[in-house]
Amino acid sequence: MTSKGALLRGATAYAVTVLAAAGTLIGLLAAPAAAGPSHHEDHHHEHRGRHAEPIVIAHRGASGHLPEHTLEAYALAVELGADVIEPDLVLTADGELLARHEPVLDETTDVADHPEFADRKATKLIDGTPVTGFFADDFTLAELKTLRAKERLPQLRPQSAAYDGQFQLVTYDEILDYVDTLRGKVITYPEMKHPSYYEDQGTSIEDALADLLEERGLDRKRSPVWVQSFEYQSLLNIAERVDNRIGLNIDGQGEIPDAELDEYAATLDTVSLNKNRIFPRAADGSLLEPTDVVERAHARGLDVHVWTFRNENAFLPADLRIGTDEAAWGDFEAEYRLFYDLGVDAVFSDYPDQAVAARDC
């Protein structure tokens, strides 16, 4: 964007450097990697068809291997075969779209190590809950560029934590610059985080995203950009400005009534579900019989995306864990197969190489 001036000049060159480095990082991974991207042209325009392979969405990049929402994590995900990369978006003080999981920076950056920003700590309401920390919307992009990313789950992912302090924070604009350097088509799937929070602050994350997509000519139905949010009204709002494919994220466990699916089918393209909406878990954490939500959503023309697939025992159903070490990898391949066999359209994975391998085996 022209308003960034010199700050983002050279971002494309940086992206090319990161892409080259991603190949080197693959050789450092403990787990075997897929043999390169598997981007199919039918994945990138409108509905891919019920009989095509499920799409692999790199959740926050290759976030099991490298600190999340960094250009390096996105580039590695592409090299590992992801069809889609997923940046969560928050707003900065100067209205830029920053790739971070939450407005609060504490868990995923070294902001607390910067004494010059000590007075920025604040308490604000997010979804009605008081949260204390360093908020991205209290920093300009130039200030945020002085921070470095760190692993959110260091106890479970020491291999990623080894890269703490090495990678910059990036904007969605920079991510799109990087995607423009790729030979094949890669979809980006931005999630607008906490739109109501920004509305309460007197700003609009929907307008910021719509402005950027319009500026880059990416606001069309066939654009390689899908839009998502946990807030239904937010999606209705942005749909008034852009024609991109749009999906609602639905958390929790339990049945989704037909009436709700009817409404979503009339207004959206996708429902993106917590895994427990499809395979509920018993009180002991073991899997129960699957629901019929995938079938019912498909009958209404909705795609079904599922989140989030992670290899560690801490995140797996009790009956797929191996041993008692929370950080150890369980039988994650079996979990992928359960969902692939039900015909889901896409999976969000912290380990896109494993999602690709399970799909293609």
N, C-alpha and C positions, 0 to 999 in steps of 0.2 A: 504494500500500500504506500502511496506517495507520502503520507504523513509520517512514516517511520524515518524517512531520510536516510542518513548514513548508518543508522543503527542496524538496519537489516540488509544493507548493501553487501553483496557477496554471499547471501544466503544460499543461492543455487550452487556456488562453488563449494561451500561447506557441505551441502547435501551430497554432492558428488564424492567428496572426500569420505563422508560417512558411509556411503554405499560401498566404496572400495574397502573400507575397514571392516564392514560386516562380513565379507568373505573370510577375513582373517579370524574374526571372532568365532565363526562356525567351527573352526578347527580346535577351539579351546573348550567347546562344550563337552560336558561329561556324557551326555546322552547322544546317541547317533542322530544325525540330522537327515532330513529328507534331501533328495538329490536335486533340489532347485525348485523354482516356482512352478505351480501347476495352475496357471491362470487360464481359464477357458473363456472364450469370447461370449458364450451364452450366459456367463455369470454377471456380465457388466451392463446389460441393457434390459430394462423392464423385468418381466417375470422369467425366471430361468427355466421353468418347466418342471413338473412334478417328478419326472423320471431322471433328471440330471443328478450328478453327484451333489451331496451336501457341501455347502460353502464353509470354508474355514476362516473365521474372523479372529485376528490376532488381538486379544483383549489387552488394550493399553500398549500394544506392541508385543514383542516376545518377552513379556514381563516376568516369566519364570526364570529367564536367563540373565536379563539386564534390568537396571532400574527403569520403572515404568514411565511412559509418556516422555521418552527422550527420542531424539531423532535416531540415535544408535539402536534403540529397541525396535523402532518401526522398521529401519533398514534391515535389521537381522530377521525380523518376521517375514519380510518379503523374500529374503534369501532362503528362508526355511520353507517357503511354499505357501504362505498365507495368501488367500484371495482378497482379503479385506483387512485394513488396519483401522483400529478404533481409538480415536482420541477423545477423551472427555474434555469439555471446554468450560473454562471459567473466564470472568472478565478482569482486566487490569484497571488501574485507576484512570488510565488514558484510553480506555475503551477497546483495547486489543483482546483477542481471543487466545488465551493461554491454555496449553495442554496440561491439565492437572486434574486429579480425580475429585478434588474438593476445593472450595474457595480457600480453605485453611491449608497453609503450606508446611506446617510443623512436621508431619510424618514423612514427607517425601522430599524435603530439601534441607539444606544446612542453614536455613535462615536464623536459627537460634544461635549459631556461631558467629553472627555478624553483629557486634556491639553497636554499630552505627544505626541499626534498625530496632534496638531494644525498646524504644518508645512506641513502636508500631503495634505492640501486642494490644488486642482489644477483645471485648466480649460482645457478640452479636447473636441475634436469633436466626437459626436456620431450621426451617420447618417447625417453628414454634419452640425449639429447644435452645437454651443459651449455650454458646460455644465460645471458648476462649482460645485465642491463638493469633497467629499472624495471617492476615487475610490478603489474598492476591489483589483485591480491589483497593487496598490501601497502598499499593506500590505501582509506580510507573513501570513500563516495560524495560526501560533502561536500568532501573534498579533491580528488577527481577533477573536481568541478564548477568548480574554479578553473583547470583546464587548458583549452586550446583545441586544436582539431583542425588537422592540416596534411596536405598532399598527400603520399602515399606514394611517388609516382613523379614528382617535380618536373621532371626532365630531359625526360620524355616528355609531361608534361601541365602545361605552364606556365599554361594557362588555368585549371586548377583550383588550382594553387599560388598564384595571385593572391588566393585567398580564405583563405590560411593565417592562423591566429590569430583568425578572425572567429566561428567556430561552437563551441558547447558540445559536450561529450560527453553522450550520452543513454543512458538505460536502456531496456530492452525495455518496461517498464511505460509509460514516456512515449511510446514509439512506438505502443503500443496505444491510449493516450489520443488520440494524433493520428489514428489510423485511425478511431476512433469519431466524429471530427468530419466525416468525408468523406460525401458524398452517396451515392456508389456503394460497392459492396463491393470491398475490396482485401484480398487474402490476404497474411499475413505468413508467412515461411518461415525461422524461426530455426534457425541451426546451432549446436549445442553444440560449442565448441572444446575439444579436448584433454581429454575427460572423465577419462582415466586420470591426467592431471596433477593434477586436483583430488582424485581418489580418493587419490593419494599424499599430498596435503596434509591428508587427513582430512575433506574436504568432498565434496559431491555436486552437480554442476551439473544432473544429471537431476532430483533432488528439488527444486532451486530452480525449475526451469522447470515441473515438474509442479505445484508449489504455486501458482505464479502463474496457470497456465492454469486450475486448479481454482477459484481464488479469483475469477477473472473469468468463469467459466462457459464457457471456451473449450477444454475438454478432451474434446470430443465428435468423432465421426467427421465430422460435417457442419460443424464449426467452420471459420472462415476462417483456420485456422492449420495449417500443415504443419510437421513436425519432421524435422531431418536431422542427420547426423553422419558422420564418417569411421570411427567405431568401431562395429562391428556389435553388440558386447555392450552398449554404451551404449544403443543403440536398443531392444534387447530389454529392458533394464532399465526405460526410461521407458514402454515399451508395457505394462508391468504396472500403470501408474498412469493413463495417459491413452489415449483412443481415437482420437486425431488420426491423419491420414494420415502415414506415416513413410517416409523415404527414406534409403538408404545411398549415401554419396559414395564413388566408386571412382576412384582416381588411376591413373596409369601408362599403359602401352601393351601390347597383347597380348590374346589370346583370354580370354574368361571362360567357363569350362567349364559345360556343361549342369547338372552336379550342383550347382554354386554357384547358378546361376539358379533351380534347383528349390528350394533352401533359402530363397533370398530371397523367392521367390513365396509360400512357405508362411508367411512371417513379416513381410513388408514390403509396401508399396504401390508403391514406386518404387526404381529404381536411377538414380543421378545420376552420369553418366560424364564423365571427361576426354574431350575431343574426340578424342584419339588412340586411344581405345578403339573409336571408330567409323570414323574416317579416320586410319589410322596414318600416320606420317611416315617417309620414307626418311632415310638418313644425311645427305643434303644439305638436309634440311628440307622437301622437296617432298612432296606428298600421294601416298599409295598408294591402291589400290583399297579400298573400304569393306568392313568386316567385316559379318557377318550378325547382330550382337548385338542390333540394334533389333528385327529380325524375331523372333528367338528369345525375347527378353524379352516382347514383345507376345503371343507365343503362350502365354506362361505367365500372362498377365494383369497383368504389371508395366508401369507407365508408365516412360518413358525421358526423363530430363532430361539436358541436356548443358551443360558449362561449359569455359572461359569465353570469350565472344565479345568481342573488343576490336578497335578499328579500326586501331591503330598497326602499322606494318610489323614492329616488334619481336616481335609476338605472332602474326603471320599465317604460314601456310605459305609457303615460299620462292617457289612459283609464283603466289602471289597478292599479293606485295609489289610496290609501285610505287616505283622509285628506291631509293636506298641510305640515306636518312635514316630512322633507327630510329623517330623520332617522327612521321614523315609517315604519312598514312592510305593504306593499300593498298586492294585490291579486296575489302573486307569484305562487300559485298553478295553477291558470288559465294560466299563461304564460308557465309553464311546460307542461300542457296538450296540448296547441297549437302545441308545437314542437314534443311532443311524438306522437300526432295524425298524424303528417306528416311522421313519420317513421324515424326520425334521429337515428343514431347509438349510439351516446354518447352525454352527456351534461357535460360541465364544470360548477361546482357549488361551491360557497363559503360556502354553507350550504348543505353538502352532505346528511345530515339526511332528509332535506326537499325534496331534489331531489328523494331520495329513497322512501319516503312516497308518493309523488305525482305519482311516477311510479307504486307503488305496490297497490295503493288504488283501 
